[in-house]
């Protein structure tokens, strides 16, 4: 059974990564900006933003939400999240 935090993380990350088109990405970004302090408390986002490169990409995308910057952030977060999930899964065997 997943913890409440884990379920919350999964929900947030799935919503963050579901961008189909630029308009949807910009709407999600506006929502993200309005909830930024709450989002930064999310354990997955905290870990993501600890990496200086991820942090820079995140804030560049917030300040300059071009399709290129949003795509870079989306790709970086997807990669981070996949690796994070694999590590959590493998850690469960230890």
LINLIN-V350520 format. One record per run of one state. SS is the DSSP state (H for helix, E for strand, C for the rest). FROM is the first residue (numbers start at 1). TO is the last residue. If there is no record, write none. Layout:
# LINLIN-V350520
SS | FROM | TO
SS | FROM | TO
This chain:
# LINLIN-V350520
C | 1 | 3
H | 4 | 16
C | 17 | 21
H | 22 | 34
C | 35 | 35
H | 36 | 39
C | 40 | 42
H | 43 | 50
C | 51 | 51
H | 52 | 63
C | 64 | 66
H | 67 | 91
C | 92 | 94
